[in-house]
Amino acid sequence: MNSETAVLVEDITARVQQAVRAGDYPAIVGLHGDRTLILSDYDYLINWATSLEFEIRAAAKAQANATHRWVFAVAQVWYDDGDTIQARPLHTAPLQPGEIETISWMSYDADDGVDYGRVQFARRPGGQPVFDDAVYFTDPMQPLNRLPGSAMHRLLLAGIPDLASALPQRH
């Protein structure tokens, strides 16, 4: 990972941290291209359809912006059974034994490829989150299709010309 991507990871995960402190759980994407754009979606974690819809819109914006670097981050609850990390939205149930709250992130740089990581957090007795430093995964990963940012990444690499014009128009 190059230093520009690392700075963007820190920026985007800090924005998610700020939202979590305020009691919100948006997905936030930072795009570096012709311009620097920040996109967010507060409905991302409602269900798979809303997640996919945001990733499609983000991919279209990234393509139109000639984006060469991006970071996608969202707060989730993780459960690691030793073989697979399972994730769910924070708002669906209280933490269960073995679960942890974390900000999952995925980054892409046109020269360096994809990186993954997280920012784990815990809560004080009053509910205030306390965040660890960002962790950058160094082991090879085999992410599932629902990993936040994966659909966006696949769309951007698919070579579909003018994604924005292929999207349904809202009225």
Phi and psi in degrees as a GROMACS rama.xvg file:
@    title "Ramachandran Plot"
@    xaxis  label "Phi"
@    yaxis  label "Psi"
@TYPE xy
-85.0082  168.571  ASN-2
-66.394  -33.5666  SER-3
-64.9105  -39.3996  GLU-4
-68.5382  -40.7132  THR-5
-60.9257  -40.1339  ALA-6
-64.4417  -40.7448  VAL-7
-66.8874  -38.955  LEU-8
-57.8591  -47.5579  VAL-9
-61.9087  -41.9171  GLU-10
-63.6851  -49.8009  ASP-11
-69.6409  -41.6522  ILE-12
-67.0925  -31.6701  THR-13
-65.847  -36.6987  ALA-14
-65.723  -39.7249  ARG-15
-66.5768  -40.6187  VAL-16
-58.0489  -44.5349  GLN-17
-60.6421  -42.1031  GLN-18
-64.733  -42.8194  ALA-19
-62.2512  -41.072  VAL-20
-59.3081  -31.3879  ARG-21
-86.5034  -0.187265  ALA-22
87.7973  14.1714  GLY-23
-109.919  157.642  ASP-24
-135.523  60.4664  TYR-25
-80.7164  159.855  PRO-26
-86.8137  136.335  ALA-27
-128.532  134.848  ILE-28
-125.472  132.019  VAL-29
-108.365  130.528  GLY-30
-118.962  127.301  LEU-31
-109.308  118.113  HIS-32
-156.97  -132.349  GLY-33
-55.3075  -35.7707  ASP-34
-135.06  164.92  ARG-35
-93.4873  121.807  THR-36
-120.965  145.266  LEU-37
-121.546  122.804  ILE-38
-115.56  145.981  LEU-39
-141.759  155.329  SER-40
-146.085  119.216  ASP-41
-84.7632  -12.4058  TYR-42
-95.4378  0.920255  ASP-43
-50.7121  -45.0949  TYR-44
-86.4455  3.65157  LEU-45
-62.9115  -48.5846  ILE-46
-163.818  176.277  ASN-47
-61.5555  -37.1213  TRP-48
-65.0512  -43.5834  ALA-49
-69.1253  -34.1917  THR-50
-63.0234  -48.9418  SER-51
-63.7567  -40.3413  LEU-52
-59.422  -44.7324  GLU-53
-65.6476  -41.2573  PHE-54
-65.4481  -34.2618  GLU-55
-66.7009  -45.7246  ILE-56
-62.4941  -41.477  ARG-57
-64.7322  -39.6605  ALA-58
-64.155  -41.4434  ALA-59
-63.1968  -43.2663  ALA-60
-63.2034  -42.6301  LYS-61
-61.522  -44.2821  ALA-62
-63.9681  -45.4399  GLN-63
-64.9345  -25.4918  ALA-64
-90.732  2.04027  ASN-65
52.0039  46.4166  ALA-66
-67.6043  131.787  THR-67
-114.236  -7.08718  HIS-68
-151.67  138.057  ARG-69
-152.263  158.897  TRP-70
-134.411  134.04  VAL-71
-120.322  125.926  PHE-72
-140.065  145.213  ALA-73
-155.543  143.994  VAL-74
-81.138  136.793  ALA-75
-145.87  172.826  GLN-76
-105.81  129.949  VAL-77
-111.266  144.787  TRP-78
-129.702  119.671  TYR-79
-106.223  112.653  ASP-80
-90.8929  7.57834  ASP-81
101.432  -28.6664  GLY-82
-111.644  -38.6066  ASP-83
-135.012  140.368  THR-84
-96.0332  120.439  ILE-85
-100.119  145.396  GLN-86
-131.027  152.099  ALA-87
-149.199  163.421  ARG-88
-64.7857  153.293  PRO-89
-67.9095  -31.3146  LEU-90
-85.9725  0.300103  HIS-91
-83.5294  -27.3304  THR-92
-167.931  158.981  ALA-93
-61.7198  159.061  PRO-94
-60.2865  137.395  LEU-95
-101.318  161.561  GLN-96
-54.5447  133.227  PRO-97
88.973  -9.37527  GLY-98
-88.9405  150.835  GLU-99
-134.628  148.32  ILE-100
-87.8439  138.312  GLU-101
-154.836  156.784  THR-102
-100.266  113.717  ILE-103
-85.4942  138.36  SER-104
-138.992  151.702  TRP-105
-133.349  136.467  MET-106
-124.713  155.072  SER-107
-139.202  135.73  TYR-108
-132.278  134.319  ASP-109
-57.6887  -30.2168  ALA-110
-92.2119  -32.1266  ASP-111
-105.612  -10.0852  ASP-112
83.405  -149.681  GLY-113
-102.111  141.809  VAL-114
-133.881  156.846  ASP-115
-132.977  156.527  TYR-116
-174.587  -167.555  GLY-117
-156.988  163.317  ARG-118
-126.793  103.678  VAL-119
-76.195  149.945  GLN-120
-145.797  158.034  PHE-121
-128.924  172.777  ALA-122
-121.258  141.952  ARG-123
-71.8654  166.61  ARG-124
-54.6777  -29.7629  PRO-125
-82.4619  -0.292309  GLY-126
96.3525  -4.93822  GLY-127
-71.7166  131.448  GLN-128
-76.1061  145.05  PRO-129
-124.183  119.723  VAL-130
-99.3498  139.346  PHE-131
-81.124  176.336  ASP-132
-74.0418  158.906  ASP-133
-63.7428  139.209  ALA-134
-109.765  132.374  VAL-135
-107.11  119.625  TYR-136
-72.7148  133.28  PHE-137
-109.931  -18.3391  THR-138
-77.2373  147.704  ASP-139
-58.7901  141.896  PRO-140
-121.09  151.373  MET-141
-123.094  79.9199  GLN-142
-69.6175  145.494  PRO-143
-78.8128  164.703  LEU-144
-60.7986  -22.3884  ASN-145
-92.9641  3.89385  ARG-146
-59.3874  130.231  LEU-147
-53.5366  126.2  PRO-148
98.5455  -16.4846  GLY-149
-65.1748  -42.7198  SER-150
-65.4541  -41.5943  ALA-151
-59.3397  -46.1577  MET-152
-60.931  -46.8862  HIS-153
-62.2364  -41.2513  ARG-154
-62.9888  -42.0709  LEU-155
-68.342  -28.652  LEU-156
-90.2653  -6.84337  LEU-157
-75.0866  -14.9203  ALA-158
74.9867  23.0394  GLY-159
-76.8145  117.824  ILE-160
-71.795  139.163  PRO-161
50.2305  65.5243  ASP-162
-53.353  -40.2463  LEU-163
-58.0183  -39.1235  ALA-164
-73.6286  -18.8081  SER-165
-85.5648  -9.68238  ALA-166
-81.5653  147.159  LEU-167
-62.8538  141.817  PRO-168
-88.8424  134.999  GLN-169
-84.1276  141.229  ARG-170
